[in-house]
Amino acid sequence: MSRLSVRKTYKLYIGGAFPRSESGRSYPVTSAKGDFLANASRASRKDARDAVVAARKAFPGWSGATAYNRGQILYRVAEMLEGRRAQFADELGGGKRAALEQVDATVDRLVWYAGWSDKIASVHGAANPVAGPYFNLSTPEPTGVVAVVAPADPLLGLVSVVAPVIVTGNTCVVVASEPSPLGAITLSEVLATSDLPGGVVNVLTGRQRELAPWLAAHMDVNAIDLTGIADADLALSCEQAAAENLKRVLRPAAAPDWAADPGIGRMTAFLETKTVWHPVGI
């Protein structure tokens, strides 16, 4: 007898666990040809609040970890992703060769950011000259909880916006690509089985219009990345909501090339600068 395959249940990823949406809602995910692929959870505002709480709880431990340790963990995520290369390629669809190349590029991107973990402070910090018997040192520190609206690119684009946020010590709540959320949840499984503490990355699937404005207005979110919002009116309303508690807002140019050299701009976008004065000779 032929057996029925066990279909995967795609859930949310909050605080290191995989809950269903508290609303009980889901929505169908289809391929580029319109074929049914899976049902994904449709996160609610309550799920978004829970994700922010988890991210805030994880922030002290993650931001307090050494930069070297954060780099080790990102490298471990890259190792785990490499081990599931074929699975990710299948979920990406399209041509098999192109999908494998995208997975490889994603692994390389994680390793690249892992290497920056203990170097960004040296590049972005400074020893400032002063006219007096003092040391004046400026060092970067993480902003806090960052909401990220992920781009349509379901893997390389997703990792390219999440990795720079967490490598510098921030925690995040990610709104996955609405039409292509499956890669984000599978990536969550990689994160859950790596050494990344629960709550550092939280992934919501669902309607962008429903979740993004709520996160933009949330008073315990310190910054928001609007990369994945193509609707100009929605982006503007999110920026206006973010102004209420002076969130940092990243709204880069349209249609970024995710295969290009990312530079350090996305890391420095969510860093604060702390300057310390100290007398010489004491």
C-alpha positions as CSV (number, residue, x, y, z in Angstrom):
1,M,0.0,0.0,0.0
2,S,1.2,3.5,-0.7
3,R,1.3,5.8,2.3
4,L,0.1,9.4,2.8
5,S,2.9,11.8,3.4
6,V,2.7,13.8,6.6
7,R,2.1,17.4,5.7
8,K,4.1,20.0,7.6
9,T,2.2,22.4,9.9
10,Y,3.6,25.9,9.6
11,K,3.2,27.8,12.9
12,L,4.5,31.0,14.4
13,Y,7.9,31.3,16.3
14,I,7.7,33.2,19.5
15,G,10.0,33.0,22.5
16,G,11.7,29.8,21.2
17,A,8.4,27.9,20.8
18,F,6.1,27.2,17.9
19,P,2.5,28.3,18.8
20,R,-0.4,28.5,16.6
21,S,-2.0,31.9,16.3
22,E,-4.2,32.7,19.3
23,S,-6.9,33.7,16.8
24,G,-7.0,30.3,15.2
25,R,-6.7,31.8,11.8
26,S,-4.6,30.6,8.8
27,Y,-4.3,31.5,5.2
28,P,-3.4,29.5,2.1
29,V,0.1,29.8,0.6
30,T,0.4,29.1,-3.1
31,S,3.2,28.7,-5.6
32,A,3.9,31.2,-8.4
33,K,1.7,29.0,-10.6
34,G,-1.2,29.2,-8.2
35,D,-0.8,25.7,-6.8
36,F,-1.6,25.2,-3.1
37,L,1.5,24.7,-1.0
38,A,0.4,24.9,2.7
39,N,-1.6,26.8,5.2
40,A,0.3,29.4,7.3
41,S,-0.8,30.8,10.6
42,R,-2.3,34.3,10.3
43,A,-0.9,36.1,13.3
44,S,-3.0,38.6,15.3
45,R,-2.2,41.7,17.3
46,K,-2.1,39.5,20.4
47,D,0.5,37.3,18.8
48,A,2.5,40.5,17.9
49,R,2.3,41.7,21.6
50,D,3.5,38.3,22.8
51,A,6.4,38.4,20.4
52,V,7.4,41.8,21.6
53,V,7.3,40.6,25.2
54,A,9.5,37.6,24.3
55,A,12.0,39.9,22.5
56,R,12.2,42.3,25.4
57,K,12.7,39.4,27.9
58,A,15.6,38.0,25.7
59,F,17.3,41.4,25.2
60,P,19.3,41.7,28.5
61,G,20.9,38.3,28.0
62,W,21.6,38.7,24.3
63,S,22.9,42.2,24.4
64,G,25.0,41.3,27.4
65,A,26.7,38.3,25.7
66,T,30.1,38.9,24.3
67,A,30.4,39.9,20.7
68,Y,32.5,36.8,20.0
69,N,29.8,34.6,21.4
70,R,27.1,36.2,19.2
71,G,29.4,35.5,16.2
72,Q,29.8,31.9,17.2
73,I,26.0,31.5,17.4
74,L,25.4,33.0,14.0
75,Y,28.1,30.7,12.6
76,R,26.3,27.8,14.2
77,V,23.1,28.9,12.5
78,A,24.9,28.9,9.2
79,E,26.1,25.4,9.9
80,M,22.6,24.2,10.6
81,L,21.2,25.9,7.5
82,E,23.9,24.3,5.4
83,G,22.8,20.9,6.7
84,R,19.3,21.5,5.5
85,R,20.3,22.8,2.1
86,A,18.2,20.5,0.1
87,Q,15.0,21.2,2.2
88,F,15.3,24.9,1.8
89,A,15.9,24.6,-2.0
90,D,12.7,22.5,-2.3
91,E,10.7,25.2,-0.4
92,L,12.1,28.0,-2.5
93,G,10.8,26.3,-5.6
94,G,11.8,27.5,-9.1
95,G,14.8,25.9,-10.8
96,K,16.7,23.6,-8.5
97,R,20.1,25.0,-9.4
98,A,19.0,28.6,-8.8
99,A,17.4,27.6,-5.4
100,L,20.6,25.9,-4.2
101,E,22.6,28.9,-5.2
102,Q,20.3,31.1,-3.1
103,V,20.7,28.8,-0.1
104,D,24.5,28.9,-0.5
105,A,24.4,32.7,-0.7
106,T,22.3,32.8,2.5
107,V,24.8,30.6,4.3
108,D,27.6,32.8,3.1
109,R,25.7,35.9,4.3
110,L,25.3,34.5,7.8
111,V,29.0,33.7,8.0
112,W,29.8,37.2,6.8
113,Y,27.8,38.8,9.5
114,A,29.1,36.4,12.1
115,G,32.6,37.6,11.3
116,W,31.6,41.2,11.9
117,S,30.3,40.5,15.4
118,D,33.5,41.4,17.3
119,K,34.7,44.0,14.7
120,I,31.8,46.4,14.3
121,A,32.7,48.2,17.6
122,S,36.2,48.9,16.5
123,V,35.0,50.2,13.1
124,H,32.0,52.2,14.4
125,G,33.5,53.3,17.7
126,A,36.1,55.9,18.3
127,A,38.7,57.4,20.7
128,N,37.9,61.1,20.5
129,P,40.6,63.8,20.9
130,V,39.8,66.3,23.6
131,A,41.6,69.4,25.0
132,G,42.1,68.2,28.5
133,P,43.4,65.4,30.7
134,Y,40.7,62.9,29.7
135,F,40.0,59.9,27.7
136,N,36.9,60.3,25.6
137,L,35.6,57.0,24.1
138,S,32.6,56.4,21.9
139,T,31.2,52.8,21.7
140,P,28.2,51.4,19.9
141,E,25.4,49.7,21.9
142,P,22.3,47.9,20.6
143,T,19.1,49.9,20.3
144,G,16.8,47.2,21.8
145,V,13.8,45.5,20.3
146,V,13.6,45.9,16.5
147,A,10.5,45.2,14.4
148,V,11.4,43.9,10.9
149,V,9.0,43.8,8.0
150,A,10.8,41.2,5.8
151,P,11.1,41.6,2.1
152,A,9.5,39.4,-0.5
153,D,12.8,37.5,-1.0
154,P,12.0,34.5,1.3
155,L,15.5,33.5,2.4
156,L,18.4,35.6,1.3
157,G,16.5,38.8,1.7
158,L,15.1,37.6,5.1
159,V,18.5,36.7,6.5
160,S,20.0,39.9,5.1
161,V,17.6,42.0,7.3
162,V,17.5,39.8,10.4
163,A,21.3,39.0,10.8
164,P,22.5,42.6,11.0
165,V,19.9,43.3,13.7
166,I,20.8,40.4,16.0
167,V,24.6,40.3,15.5
168,T,24.9,43.7,17.1
169,G,22.9,42.6,20.2
170,N,19.4,43.6,19.3
171,T,16.4,41.3,19.5
172,C,13.7,41.3,16.9
173,V,10.1,40.6,15.8
174,V,9.9,39.7,12.2
175,V,6.9,39.9,10.0
176,A,7.6,37.3,7.3
177,S,6.9,37.8,3.6
178,E,3.1,37.5,3.2
179,P,3.0,35.6,-0.1
180,S,6.2,33.5,0.7
181,P,6.3,32.8,4.5
182,L,7.3,29.1,4.4
183,G,11.1,29.7,4.3
184,A,10.8,32.0,7.3
185,I,9.2,29.3,9.5
186,T,11.7,26.7,8.3
187,L,14.5,29.1,9.2
188,S,12.9,29.4,12.6
189,E,13.4,25.7,13.0
190,V,17.1,26.1,12.3
191,L,17.2,28.9,14.9
192,A,15.4,26.8,17.5
193,T,17.9,24.0,17.1
194,S,21.0,26.2,17.1
195,D,22.4,27.9,20.1
196,L,20.3,31.1,19.6
197,P,18.4,31.9,22.9
198,G,14.6,31.8,22.6
199,G,13.1,35.2,22.0
200,V,16.1,36.8,20.2
201,V,14.3,36.2,16.9
202,N,10.5,35.9,16.8
203,V,8.7,35.2,13.5
204,L,5.1,36.1,12.7
205,T,3.3,35.1,9.5
206,G,0.2,36.8,8.3
207,R,-1.1,40.1,6.9
208,Q,1.4,42.8,6.6
209,R,-1.3,45.5,6.8
210,E,-2.5,44.0,10.0
211,L,0.8,43.5,11.8
212,A,3.2,46.3,10.7
213,P,1.2,49.3,11.9
214,W,0.6,47.7,15.3
215,L,4.3,47.0,15.7
216,A,5.1,50.6,14.5
217,A,2.9,52.0,17.2
218,H,4.0,49.6,20.0
219,M,5.6,51.6,22.8
220,D,8.1,48.8,23.7
221,V,9.5,48.5,20.2
222,N,12.6,50.7,19.8
223,A,13.1,50.6,16.1
224,I,11.5,49.3,12.9
225,D,12.8,48.2,9.5
226,L,10.2,48.9,6.8
227,T,12.2,47.2,4.0
228,G,9.4,44.8,3.1
229,I,6.6,47.4,2.7
230,A,6.1,48.3,-0.9
231,D,2.9,50.2,-0.4
232,A,3.9,53.9,0.1
233,D,0.8,54.8,2.1
234,L,1.3,51.9,4.5
235,A,5.0,52.8,4.9
236,L,4.1,56.4,5.6
237,S,1.5,55.5,8.2
238,C,4.0,53.2,9.9
239,E,6.6,56.0,10.0
240,Q,4.0,58.3,11.6
241,A,3.1,55.7,14.2
242,A,6.7,55.1,14.9
243,A,7.3,58.8,15.7
244,E,5.1,58.5,18.8
245,N,7.9,57.0,20.9
246,L,10.8,58.3,18.6
247,K,11.6,54.9,17.1
248,R,14.5,54.6,14.7
249,V,13.0,53.9,11.2
250,L,14.9,52.3,8.4
251,R,13.2,52.7,5.0
252,P,15.8,52.0,2.3
253,A,15.6,52.5,-1.4
254,A,13.1,50.3,-3.3
255,A,14.2,47.0,-4.9
256,P,17.5,46.3,-3.1
257,D,19.9,43.8,-4.6
258,W,20.2,41.2,-1.9
259,A,23.1,39.5,-3.8
260,A,25.2,42.6,-3.6
261,D,27.8,43.4,-0.9
262,P,25.6,44.4,2.1
263,G,28.1,46.8,3.7
264,I,27.7,47.7,7.4
265,G,24.8,50.1,7.0
266,R,22.2,47.7,8.3
267,M,24.2,47.0,11.4
268,T,24.9,50.7,12.3
269,A,21.2,51.6,11.6
270,F,20.2,50.0,14.9
271,L,23.1,51.0,17.1
272,E,23.3,53.8,19.7
273,T,26.5,55.5,20.5
274,K,27.6,55.8,24.2
275,T,30.4,58.2,25.0
276,V,32.4,57.9,28.2
277,W,34.8,60.4,29.7
278,H,37.5,59.2,32.0
279,P,40.3,61.2,33.6
280,V,43.9,60.4,32.5
281,G,46.1,58.8,35.2
282,I,43.3,57.4,37.4
